[in-house]
């Protein structure tokens, strides 16, 4: 009798496993169909926009490392200096070569800007953000072409030490 009792539960477990597998396959198929439909609808929406007006492809971003700058800050109580590492975020275009050509002018403008600051002016987050914007403006002013000036996105600090 014990053998006959063991066989039906094993068959019941197999049928439950089969039912679960069938349900999982059905769910996966439905999700795949819905995902495929969504994907193709998105693709067809982009295609319609391109036929109306061709969008220019966005230029990829590149980063240009500038040397470490070390300057004396304007005196407050003590003599302090600033050591800062800068990286310029640009669009990948002729601006990279233009920055390389204008590097002596750019370095001079940045050094003059940094040495005109007081430690209290650039210690806060807002001060650092303002300084980043000012350095970006100095780099843009060093470039003659307005189109290339627009390719300079922002200046990032890679190190920032006031001592």
N, CA and C atoms as a LAMMPS dump frame, in Angstrom:
ITEM: TIMESTEP
0
ITEM: NUMBER OF ATOMS
489
ITEM: BOX BOUNDS ff ff ff
-5.0000000000000000e+02 5.0000000000000000e+02
-5.0000000000000000e+02 5.0000000000000000e+02
-5.0000000000000000e+02 5.0000000000000000e+02
ITEM: ATOMS id mol type element x y z
1 1 1 N 0.806 -1.188 0
2 1 2 C 0 0 0
3 1 3 C 0.853 1.257 0
4 2 1 N 1.992 1.194 0.617
5 2 2 C 2.815 2.387 0.689
6 2 3 C 3.333 2.79 -0.69
7 3 1 N 3.55 1.789 -1.588
8 3 2 C 4.011 2.113 -2.928
9 3 3 C 2.932 2.843 -3.715
10 4 1 N 1.698 2.451 -3.596
11 4 2 C 0.626 3.095 -4.344
12 4 3 C 0.382 4.516 -3.828
13 5 1 N 0.633 4.768 -2.557
14 5 2 C 0.469 6.102 -1.998
15 5 3 C 1.568 7.051 -2.468
16 6 1 N 2.759 6.536 -2.726
17 6 2 C 3.88 7.392 -3.128
18 6 3 C 3.782 7.797 -4.592
19 7 1 N 3.276 7.006 -5.451
20 7 2 C 3.24 7.262 -6.874
21 7 3 C 2.32 8.427 -7.243
22 8 1 N 1.086 8.484 -6.762
23 8 2 C 0.226 9.598 -7.16
24 8 3 C 0.766 10.974 -6.745
25 9 1 N 1.357 11.158 -5.523
26 9 2 C 1.89 12.486 -5.227
27 9 3 C 3.03 12.87 -6.156
28 10 1 N 3.852 11.927 -6.574
29 10 2 C 4.944 12.232 -7.49
30 10 3 C 4.376 12.696 -8.819
31 11 1 N 3.34 12.049 -9.304
32 11 2 C 2.71 12.462 -10.547
33 11 3 C 2.05 13.825 -10.377
34 12 1 N 1.49 14.108 -9.214
35 12 2 C 0.87 15.401 -8.935
36 12 3 C 1.916 16.517 -8.931
37 13 1 N 3.107 16.222 -8.391
38 13 2 C 4.182 17.219 -8.381
39 13 3 C 4.661 17.504 -9.797
40 14 1 N 4.735 16.445 -10.621
41 14 2 C 5.164 16.63 -12.001
42 14 3 C 4.154 17.476 -12.761
43 15 1 N 2.881 17.232 -12.53
44 15 2 C 1.869 18.003 -13.25
45 15 3 C 1.866 19.456 -12.777
46 16 1 N 2.139 19.699 -11.492
47 16 2 C 2.218 21.072 -10.989
48 16 3 C 3.441 21.778 -11.57
49 17 1 N 4.567 21.072 -11.678
50 17 2 C 5.776 21.659 -12.274
51 17 3 C 5.522 21.999 -13.732
52 18 1 N 4.856 21.111 -14.436
53 18 2 C 4.548 21.361 -15.837
54 18 3 C 3.635 22.568 -15.994
55 19 1 N 2.645 22.681 -15.118
56 19 2 C 1.725 23.821 -15.156
57 19 3 C 2.48 25.12 -14.876
58 20 1 N 3.374 25.12 -13.895
59 20 2 C 4.157 26.313 -13.557
60 20 3 C 5.048 26.704 -14.734
61 21 1 N 5.67 25.72 -15.371
62 21 2 C 6.533 26.001 -16.518
63 21 3 C 5.727 26.599 -17.661
64 22 1 N 4.561 26.053 -17.918
65 22 2 C 3.708 26.582 -18.989
66 22 3 C 3.293 28.013 -18.681
67 23 1 N 2.941 28.294 -17.445
68 23 2 C 2.543 29.655 -17.053
69 23 3 C 3.722 30.612 -17.213
70 24 1 N 4.921 30.199 -16.781
71 24 2 C 6.106 31.05 -16.921
72 24 3 C 6.415 31.332 -18.389
73 25 1 N 6.316 30.329 -19.229
74 25 2 C 6.562 30.516 -20.659
75 25 3 C 5.546 31.488 -21.242
76 26 1 N 4.291 31.359 -20.831
77 26 2 C 3.249 32.271 -21.319
78 26 3 C 3.536 33.706 -20.882
79 27 1 N 3.956 33.897 -19.631
80 27 2 C 4.263 35.243 -19.12
81 27 3 C 5.442 35.833 -19.879
82 28 1 N 6.482 35.036 -20.103
83 28 2 C 7.657 35.512 -20.836
84 28 3 C 7.277 35.894 -22.26
85 29 1 N 6.438 35.091 -22.889
86 29 2 C 6.011 35.389 -24.255
87 29 3 C 5.217 36.687 -24.309
88 30 1 N 4.341 36.901 -23.354
89 30 2 C 3.539 38.134 -23.322
90 30 3 C 4.443 39.343 -23.111
91 31 1 N 5.375 39.219 -22.167
92 31 2 C 6.301 40.332 -21.902
93 31 3 C 7.169 40.62 -23.12
94 32 1 N 7.668 39.6 -23.775
95 32 2 C 8.493 39.79 -24.965
96 32 3 C 7.688 40.467 -26.067
97 33 1 N 6.444 40.061 -26.245
98 33 2 C 5.595 40.68 -27.256
99 33 3 C 5.336 42.144 -26.945
100 34 1 N 5.04 42.422 -25.679
101 34 2 C 4.784 43.813 -25.294
102 34 3 C 6.047 44.651 -25.45
103 35 1 N 7.2 44.109 -25.037
104 35 2 C 8.459 44.84 -25.169
105 35 3 C 8.818 45.075 -26.623
106 36 1 N 8.621 44.066 -27.463
107 36 2 C 8.9 44.226 -28.889
108 36 3 C 7.998 45.267 -29.525
109 37 1 N 6.734 45.242 -29.159
110 37 2 C 5.79 46.232 -29.691
111 37 3 C 6.206 47.635 -29.282
112 38 1 N 6.552 47.803 -28.027
113 38 2 C 6.988 49.123 -27.534
114 38 3 C 8.238 49.581 -28.277
115 39 1 N 9.213 48.693 -28.454
116 39 2 C 10.467 49.036 -29.122
117 39 3 C 10.206 49.496 -30.557
118 40 1 N 9.404 48.725 -31.306
119 40 2 C 9.161 49.081 -32.693
120 40 3 C 8.333 50.353 -32.818
121 41 1 N 7.463 50.605 -31.851
122 41 2 C 6.705 51.859 -31.872
123 41 3 C 7.634 53.039 -31.617
124 42 1 N 8.601 52.869 -30.72
125 42 2 C 9.573 53.926 -30.46
126 42 3 C 10.425 54.179 -31.703
127 43 1 N 10.845 53.116 -32.353
128 43 2 C 11.67 53.247 -33.552
129 43 3 C 10.899 53.923 -34.667
130 44 1 N 9.629 53.582 -34.839
131 44 2 C 8.841 54.19 -35.906
132 44 3 C 8.577 55.655 -35.584
133 45 1 N 8.468 56.011 -34.315
134 45 2 C 8.273 57.406 -33.926
135 45 3 C 9.504 58.233 -34.25
136 46 1 N 10.703 57.679 -34.026
137 46 2 C 11.935 58.389 -34.347
138 46 3 C 12.079 58.55 -35.849
139 47 1 N 11.684 57.55 -36.605
140 47 2 C 11.798 57.599 -38.056
141 47 3 C 10.935 58.696 -38.656
142 48 1 N 9.733 58.903 -38.108
143 48 2 C 8.855 59.945 -38.612
144 48 3 C 9.463 61.314 -38.373
145 49 1 N 10.093 61.502 -37.221
146 49 2 C 10.715 62.786 -36.918
147 49 3 C 11.873 63.072 -37.854
148 50 1 N 12.592 62.041 -38.28
149 50 2 C 13.73 62.239 -39.161
150 50 3 C 13.282 62.592 -40.577
151 51 1 N 12.138 62.103 -40.99
152 51 2 C 11.683 62.448 -42.326
153 51 3 C 11.215 63.898 -42.371
154 52 1 N 10.652 64.395 -41.297
155 52 2 C 10.21 65.777 -41.272
156 52 3 C 11.407 66.724 -41.219
157 53 1 N 12.327 66.448 -40.322
158 53 2 C 13.48 67.324 -40.148
159 53 3 C 14.645 66.466 -39.691
160 54 1 N 15.701 66.442 -40.456
161 54 2 C 16.869 65.65 -40.094
162 54 3 C 17.588 66.342 -38.938
163 55 1 N 17.719 65.628 -37.837
164 55 2 C 18.387 66.197 -36.668
165 55 3 C 19.885 65.948 -36.802
166 56 1 N 20.698 66.967 -36.556
167 56 2 C 22.134 66.724 -36.585
168 56 3 C 22.526 65.857 -35.391
169 57 1 N 23.427 64.939 -35.647
170 57 2 C 23.867 64.066 -34.567
171 57 3 C 24.665 64.882 -33.56
172 58 1 N 24.435 64.601 -32.305
173 58 2 C 25.189 65.28 -31.26
174 58 3 C 26.633 64.815 -31.305
175 59 1 N 27.537 65.761 -31.185
176 59 2 C 28.954 65.42 -31.201
177 59 3 C 29.309 64.768 -29.876
178 60 1 N 30.149 63.761 -29.919
179 60 2 C 30.541 63.119 -28.659
180 60 3 C 31.362 64.071 -27.793
181 61 1 N 31.375 63.775 -26.516
182 61 2 C 32.099 64.601 -25.554
183 61 3 C 33.511 64.068 -25.377
184 62 1 N 34.436 64.979 -25.187
185 62 2 C 35.811 64.613 -24.88
186 62 3 C 36.308 65.499 -23.747
187 63 1 N 37.351 65.057 -23.082
188 63 2 C 37.899 65.785 -21.956
189 63 3 C 39.358 66.128 -22.236
190 64 1 N 39.737 67.358 -21.922
191 64 2 C 41.108 67.814 -22.112
192 64 3 C 41.669 68.169 -20.74
193 65 1 N 42.692 67.437 -20.318
194 65 2 C 43.317 67.724 -19.027
195 65 3 C 44.262 68.902 -19.167
196 66 1 N 44.123 69.859 -18.26
197 66 2 C 45.074 70.961 -18.177
198 66 3 C 46.038 70.645 -17.035
199 67 1 N 47.173 71.276 -17.058
200 67 2 C 48.141 71.028 -15.992
201 67 3 C 47.598 71.493 -14.651
202 68 1 N 48.307 71.11 -13.608
203 68 2 C 47.981 71.588 -12.259
204 68 3 C 48.396 73.058 -12.176
205 69 1 N 47.519 73.88 -11.643
206 69 2 C 47.807 75.301 -11.453
207 69 3 C 48.064 75.537 -9.968
208 70 1 N 49.143 76.229 -9.652
209 70 2 C 49.442 76.611 -8.277
210 70 3 C 49.678 78.111 -8.274
211 71 1 N 48.851 78.834 -7.511
212 71 2 C 48.946 80.295 -7.476
213 71 3 C 48.828 80.789 -6.041
214 72 1 N 49.398 81.959 -5.8
215 72 2 C 49.189 82.655 -4.534
216 72 3 C 47.838 83.356 -4.625
217 73 1 N 47.044 83.199 -3.594
218 73 2 C 45.749 83.879 -3.553
219 73 3 C 45.939 85.283 -2.997
220 74 1 N 44.942 86.132 -3.203
221 74 2 C 44.983 87.476 -2.639
222 74 3 C 45.024 87.364 -1.119
223 75 1 N 45.91 88.112 -0.481
224 75 2 C 46.063 87.959 0.975
225 75 3 C 44.824 88.42 1.74
226 76 1 N 44.491 87.621 2.755
227 76 2 C 43.438 88 3.702
228 76 3 C 44.135 88.16 5.053
229 77 1 N 44.199 87.089 5.82
230 77 2 C 44.905 87.127 7.098
231 77 3 C 46.326 86.604 6.917
232 78 1 N 46.435 85.478 6.273
233 78 2 C 47.729 84.857 6.026
234 78 3 C 47.927 84.747 4.522
235 79 1 N 49.158 84.466 4.146
236 79 2 C 49.396 84.158 2.743
237 79 3 C 48.88 82.75 2.485
238 80 1 N 48.051 82.616 1.479
239 80 2 C 47.497 81.318 1.126
240 80 3 C 47.727 81.071 -0.349
241 81 1 N 47.756 79.8 -0.699
242 81 2 C 47.867 79.479 -2.112
243 81 3 C 46.808 78.46 -2.491
244 82 1 N 46.571 78.39 -3.784
245 82 2 C 45.594 77.478 -4.356
246 82 3 C 46.313 76.551 -5.323
247 83 1 N 46.056 75.276 -5.164
248 83 2 C 46.54 74.294 -6.141
249 83 3 C 45.3 73.604 -6.689
250 84 1 N 45.12 73.695 -8.003
251 84 2 C 43.9 73.182 -8.619
252 84 3 C 44.239 72.443 -9.911
253 85 1 N 43.589 71.297 -10.085
254 85 2 C 43.678 70.549 -11.332
255 85 3 C 42.405 70.783 -12.121
256 86 1 N 42.541 71.037 -13.408
257 86 2 C 41.387 71.362 -14.24
258 86 3 C 41.295 70.422 -15.435
259 87 1 N 40.07 70.102 -15.807
260 87 2 C 39.784 69.34 -17.02
261 87 3 C 38.671 70.076 -17.759
262 88 1 N 38.867 70.26 -19.049
263 88 2 C 37.883 70.956 -19.875
264 88 3 C 37.021 69.905 -20.573
265 89 1 N 35.716 70.03 -20.404
266 89 2 C 34.762 69.15 -21.08
267 89 3 C 34.318 69.858 -22.352
268 90 1 N 34.581 69.223 -23.506
269 90 2 C 34.243 69.829 -24.788
270 90 3 C 33.523 68.827 -25.659
271 91 1 N 32.929 69.325 -26.724
272 91 2 C 32.439 68.446 -27.781
273 91 3 C 33.646 68.067 -28.617
274 92 1 N 33.607 66.883 -29.155
275 92 2 C 34.724 66.411 -29.968
276 92 3 C 34.654 67.095 -31.325
277 93 1 N 35.489 68.107 -31.505
278 93 2 C 35.504 68.865 -32.756
279 93 3 C 36.88 69.523 -32.893
280 94 1 N 36.951 70.5 -33.772
281 94 2 C 38.2 71.224 -33.975
282 94 3 C 38.611 72.009 -32.735
283 95 1 N 37.708 72.159 -31.779
284 95 2 C 38.027 72.922 -30.572
285 95 3 C 39.183 72.281 -29.804
286 96 1 N 39.333 70.965 -29.908
287 96 2 C 40.424 70.283 -29.213
288 96 3 C 41.767 70.784 -29.742
289 97 1 N 41.897 70.865 -31.067
290 97 2 C 43.133 71.376 -31.657
291 97 3 C 43.321 72.865 -31.369
292 98 1 N 42.23 73.595 -31.37
293 98 2 C 42.312 75.041 -31.107
294 98 3 C 42.77 75.311 -29.675
295 99 1 N 42.28 74.528 -28.725
296 99 2 C 42.716 74.678 -27.332
297 99 3 C 44.201 74.362 -27.226
298 100 1 N 44.648 73.322 -27.923
299 100 2 C 46.075 72.975 -27.894
300 100 3 C 46.918 74.114 -28.477
301 101 1 N 46.44 74.728 -29.567
302 101 2 C 47.183 75.839 -30.178
303 101 3 C 47.212 77.065 -29.265
304 102 1 N 46.13 77.301 -28.552
305 102 2 C 46.008 78.5 -27.72
306 102 3 C 46.415 78.258 -26.266
307 103 1 N 47.023 77.118 -25.962
308 103 2 C 47.32 76.747 -24.574
309 103 3 C 48.112 77.803 -23.802
310 104 1 N 49.161 78.435 -24.354
311 104 2 C 49.861 79.465 -23.575
312 104 3 C 48.942 80.623 -23.17
313 105 1 N 48.091 81.059 -24.09
314 105 2 C 47.142 82.137 -23.791
315 105 3 C 46.122 81.686 -22.756
316 106 1 N 45.621 80.476 -22.901
317 106 2 C 44.631 79.945 -21.96
318 106 3 C 45.226 79.824 -20.574
319 107 1 N 46.438 79.264 -20.467
320 107 2 C 47.092 79.121 -19.162
321 107 3 C 47.304 80.487 -18.512
322 108 1 N 47.718 81.477 -19.295
323 108 2 C 47.93 82.819 -18.761
324 108 3 C 46.634 83.397 -18.22
325 109 1 N 45.568 83.27 -18.978
326 109 2 C 44.275 83.83 -18.55
327 109 3 C 43.781 83.134 -17.278
328 110 1 N 43.969 81.817 -17.201
329 110 2 C 43.53 81.084 -16.011
330 110 3 C 44.373 81.471 -14.797
331 111 1 N 45.685 81.578 -14.988
332 111 2 C 46.556 81.978 -13.876
333 111 3 C 46.19 83.363 -13.351
334 112 1 N 45.923 84.3 -14.243
335 112 2 C 45.534 85.65 -13.822
336 112 3 C 44.21 85.619 -13.056
337 113 1 N 43.279 84.824 -13.55
338 113 2 C 41.983 84.712 -12.878
339 113 3 C 42.141 84.101 -11.495
340 114 1 N 42.849 82.993 -11.406
341 114 2 C 43.003 82.311 -10.115
342 114 3 C 43.732 83.17 -9.097
343 115 1 N 44.766 83.875 -9.528
344 115 2 C 45.542 84.681 -8.577
345 115 3 C 44.806 85.936 -8.135
346 116 1 N 43.685 86.254 -8.774
347 116 2 C 42.898 87.423 -8.365
348 116 3 C 41.873 87.074 -7.281
349 117 1 N 41.785 85.822 -6.898
350 117 2 C 40.76 85.359 -5.958
351 117 3 C 41.281 85.354 -4.522
352 118 1 N 40.329 85.465 -3.595
353 118 2 C 40.607 85.287 -2.17
354 118 3 C 40.094 83.914 -1.768
355 119 1 N 40.716 83.332 -0.761
356 119 2 C 40.333 81.993 -0.312
357 119 3 C 38.857 81.954 0.085
358 120 1 N 38.376 83.004 0.746
359 120 2 C 36.978 83.035 1.192
360 120 3 C 36.008 83.022 0.01
361 121 1 N 36.444 83.582 -1.143
362 121 2 C 35.569 83.646 -2.315
363 121 3 C 35.356 82.282 -2.969
364 122 1 N 36.34 81.395 -2.852
365 122 2 C 36.278 80.139 -3.595
366 122 3 C 36.191 78.917 -2.691
367 123 1 N 36.015 79.115 -1.4
368 123 2 C 35.935 77.987 -0.472
369 123 3 C 34.574 77.296 -0.498
370 124 1 N 33.521 78.031 -0.779
371 124 2 C 32.178 77.448 -0.765
372 124 3 C 31.886 76.75 -2.091
373 125 1 N 30.852 75.942 -2.093
374 125 2 C 30.422 75.26 -3.323
375 125 3 C 30.021 76.29 -4.38
376 126 1 N 29.277 77.293 -3.976
377 126 2 C 28.854 78.335 -4.918
378 126 3 C 30.069 79.063 -5.487
379 127 1 N 31.066 79.313 -4.656
380 127 2 C 32.287 79.961 -5.122
381 127 3 C 33.034 79.109 -6.133
382 128 1 N 33.085 77.814 -5.891
383 128 2 C 33.745 76.897 -6.828
384 128 3 C 32.983 76.829 -8.15
385 129 1 N 31.656 76.803 -8.085
386 129 2 C 30.858 76.773 -9.308
387 129 3 C 31.053 78.056 -10.114
388 130 1 N 31.101 79.174 -9.427
389 130 2 C 31.324 80.449 -10.103
390 130 3 C 32.715 80.478 -10.735
391 131 1 N 33.716 79.985 -10.002
392 131 2 C 35.073 79.925 -10.531
393 131 3 C 35.131 79.029 -11.769
394 132 1 N 34.456 77.896 -11.732
395 132 2 C 34.414 76.991 -12.89
396 132 3 C 33.824 77.713 -14.103
397 133 1 N 32.765 78.456 -13.894
398 133 2 C 32.139 79.208 -14.987
399 133 3 C 33.084 80.285 -15.517
400 134 1 N 33.787 80.964 -14.618
401 134 2 C 34.72 82.006 -15.039
402 134 3 C 35.884 81.419 -15.84
403 135 1 N 36.39 80.271 -15.421
404 135 2 C 37.476 79.621 -16.164
405 135 3 C 36.968 79.207 -17.543
406 136 1 N 35.745 78.689 -17.619
407 136 2 C 35.156 78.332 -18.92
408 136 3 C 35.076 79.558 -19.822
409 137 1 N 34.65 80.676 -19.262
410 137 2 C 34.553 81.915 -20.04
411 137 3 C 35.925 82.36 -20.541
412 138 1 N 36.956 82.227 -19.7
413 138 2 C 38.315 82.602 -20.103
414 138 3 C 38.788 81.735 -21.269
415 139 1 N 38.485 80.452 -21.222
416 139 2 C 38.88 79.553 -22.312
417 139 3 C 38.138 79.936 -23.587
418 140 1 N 36.842 80.208 -23.468
419 140 2 C 36.058 80.599 -24.648
420 140 3 C 36.596 81.882 -25.267
421 141 1 N 36.987 82.838 -24.425
422 141 2 C 37.505 84.107 -24.937
423 141 3 C 38.85 83.94 -25.634
424 142 1 N 39.555 82.857 -25.344
425 142 2 C 40.844 82.599 -25.985
426 142 3 C 40.679 82.01 -27.376
427 143 1 N 39.473 81.59 -27.706
428 143 2 C 39.192 80.961 -28.999
429 143 3 C 38.479 81.971 -29.886
430 144 1 N 38.98 82.143 -31.111
431 144 2 C 38.428 83.156 -32.016
432 144 3 C 37.068 82.784 -32.585
433 145 1 N 36.89 81.541 -32.988
434 145 2 C 35.666 81.114 -33.659
435 145 3 C 34.512 80.959 -32.666
436 146 1 N 33.389 81.606 -32.963
437 146 2 C 32.219 81.497 -32.082
438 146 3 C 31.649 80.084 -32.081
439 147 1 N 31.723 79.407 -33.229
440 147 2 C 31.242 78.023 -33.29
441 147 3 C 32.047 77.129 -32.356
442 148 1 N 33.347 77.33 -32.338
443 148 2 C 34.2 76.522 -31.467
444 148 3 C 34.02 76.916 -29.998
445 149 1 N 33.719 78.17 -29.739
446 149 2 C 33.471 78.609 -28.358
447 149 3 C 32.298 77.842 -27.764
448 150 1 N 31.289 77.574 -28.584
449 150 2 C 30.108 76.837 -28.111
450 150 3 C 30.43 75.384 -27.788
451 151 1 N 31.519 74.866 -28.37
452 151 2 C 31.903 73.474 -28.125
453 151 3 C 32.583 73.289 -26.76
454 152 1 N 32.973 74.382 -26.099
455 152 2 C 33.514 74.289 -24.742
456 152 3 C 32.318 74.199 -23.802
457 153 1 N 32.137 73.031 -23.174
458 153 2 C 30.957 72.792 -22.356
459 153 3 C 31.123 73.343 -20.937
460 154 1 N 32.15 72.866 -20.24
461 154 2 C 32.369 73.309 -18.866
462 154 3 C 33.772 72.934 -18.433
463 155 1 N 34.158 73.459 -17.27
464 155 2 C 35.457 73.12 -16.679
465 155 3 C 35.177 72.37 -15.381
466 156 1 N 35.88 71.257 -15.224
467 156 2 C 35.718 70.403 -14.052
468 156 3 C 36.978 70.477 -13.202
469 157 1 N 36.812 70.471 -11.885
470 157 2 C 37.95 70.429 -10.978
471 157 3 C 38.319 68.967 -10.72
472 158 1 N 39.58 68.621 -10.945
473 158 2 C 40.039 67.272 -10.638
474 158 3 C 40.776 67.249 -9.303
475 159 1 N 41.234 68.41 -8.858
476 159 2 C 41.771 68.555 -7.503
477 159 3 C 41.589 70.013 -7.115
478 160 1 N 41.497 70.261 -5.814
479 160 2 C 41.255 71.628 -5.34
480 160 3 C 41.77 71.732 -3.916
481 161 1 N 42.904 72.416 -3.72
482 161 2 C 43.514 72.528 -2.41
483 161 3 C 43.816 73.992 -2.126
484 162 1 N 43.311 74.485 -1.006
485 162 2 C 43.675 75.817 -0.536
486 162 3 C 44.467 75.608 0.742
487 163 1 N 45.645 76.237 0.781
488 163 2 C 46.475 76.079 1.978
489 163 3 C 47.047 77.408 2.399
